Structure formats: structure tokens, C-alpha cells
């Protein structure tokens, strides 16, 4: 165990501030300066739980997870053996690079083991086996399962016989909750003050979302978590060519929130007002991948404010120019890097190992 006190955390401790990395690299220590003590009882709420939707998270749980991820990223205490008795099954019935590998990396970094399904054609599904029966088998093979599937109801089918925790790694066009955790971990490192108290109006965020929350899972989950910070968000503007970009479920959430939701097709005319831009152009619409909203493209010639940051869950297409990679607008690489740490924090919380890893001097 580390004998460091929470007060000793400093910006110089950031192990990821390396030469040659492109884009904006906010330091995780900045998040901890605002609230260094971890509230373990809040993280305990995740113990033995499945993570199926972004709606399971409230403000305090999201912030405490981000703080734990920051300590892990700063390597303030050893966690390399915390889950050495656990196995994660990464069951991906839909192609993935970042989500599958970041979960496997996260599990390995805390001492756990992984088994994988990287292609649905290699499973019993190819022979007609039901997801319910596959869920029953996971009970014997692993201690937690991360699932990605093209069908929205796949999560429901798998959990019918499943007894171990399940983490939704993206189900059809519905949700991707842990991607949203990675999104907000990046934003909370960049502007940690939005998590702690109400800011004056001039310091609150104006967020632009390029995409359709009604049928794009990353956008839907990001917007769901954004509403948790309603005190420090002025407006959220949805940029989409669709007449109804929200859909019934997300509209119910936004109607219940005090955050103003605007709709526009004029991205270029709105750039001077936006502090954060969340960009995605790929949606899975039942029968395959579609590129949506590609006319809302950003590149080095876009008239962005100097301090505007861009998030993108990747993989990208023509909607995000390579010439933005070296700019301070680029928060998307940090967003991808941070996914490993926030998923470590999530796994430690699900298995109830936070107190085994975190010294009592860090617990409040």
C-alpha cells in the first residue's frame, strides 16, 4: 500500500504527460485537487451490480468513479493484484477495437484474467443457440461479462439466466454507458470545477452534440450523463439533419431536466458559442453501419474558439479532420486513453475491492 497522503498529489505526478502525445492532455491530479478524499460508500453502490444503462449513474457516483480513475492513472497506490482471482469475459458479437481492448487492458492491469469472443461466427449463435443459454454458460466461465451486440434486446436476453454482473459494451442503437463514463472522465479532468458546486453563468458550459441521440448509442449515453451536471451547463445544442433526433426515451429525460436543449443544422454559425463538441457520425441501424450527419464536419479550418474541446468516441471518418490531432481542441485521444482507467475503477467497484486497493488515508 502507498503511504502517500491525498494532499501529496501534484500535477507533476501525471505518468501520461509524455513527449510526443498529440492534443489536449488534462492532468488527472487537477480533478483530485478539488476533492482528494474518495467516498467509498458511494462506490459500494456498484458492488455485484450490472451496468446496463447510463441512467444508473447519478452525479456523485460518476464523480467518485472519475476520482478513483484519476488515482489509478496517477499510480498513487498499487492495484496490480486486486482482481487476480477474477475472470472477465469480453463477449463481442459486433466488431470493436477500443471497447474490447480497453476492458481487457483494464482487467489485466488490476491482475485479472480475460477470455474473449471477438467474432459472433465463432460462438454457438452461428448454430442457432439462444443468448439466454449463452448467458447461462457465462456463469460457469467468468466472474463478469462485457457484452456488445448488434441487437438492442440482446442485453435483456442474456441477463435472463445470467447470475454474474454484466456490463453493456454497446447494444444496437440503444446505449453505451461505459463509453459515456470515459467521455465524462476526460471532461472532468479538463474542467474539474464543473463537478463541484454551482459556477457563475459565464463559466458554465455550452455543449454541441453532432449526431442523433435517438439512434446513436454513444451520443445517447453521453447526453444522459451530461444532464447530471445541469447546474453548470447553459445549453446543449443537437446538430442533426433528422427532424426528430431525440426519440421518445431521451426526450423524456431532457424534458425533465432544467438544461436548455436547442436544435440546429447550422454548426459553422454556432462554433463561436460552443465550449465542448461531441461528434459521432457512425450509427448502427439494425441492418448495418450508417454514416449520419457527415455534413457537420470539423477540421483545422473550422472557426472554433481557442479553448473549445472536441470529443469523439472513434472510429472516425471524414467528419473529423486529421489536422485537428495536434491541436488543443483534441480531447478525443485523452478520452480514449482514459477509458482504461475509468473501466479499472468500475471493475474494482463492481467486485468490492476499492478498500483493498485504496489506503485509508485516501478514504473519507
LINWO-V71088 format. One line per field, one symbol per residue. psi: psi as a letter, one per 40 degrees, with the letter a starting at -180 (. if undefined). A space follows every 10 residues. Layout:
psi: ???
//
This chain:
psi: iieiideehi deeheegiie hiahgihddd ddddgdhhgd dddddeheii hdideehidd dddddddddd dddefeihee edfeeihhhg gheiiicddd ddddddddef eiiiiihehd eeieddeeii dddddddddd dieihhhhid hdeddddded eheiihhheh hbecigdddd dddddddddd gddeegihii deeiihhhhh ahddehdddd ddddddedfd dfhdihhhhi eidgediddd dddddeiehh hihiegddee deehdhhhhi ehihfdeahi hifeegiiae eigiidehih iheiiiaeeh ideedeiedg eddddddedd dddddddddd efeddddhid eeh.
//
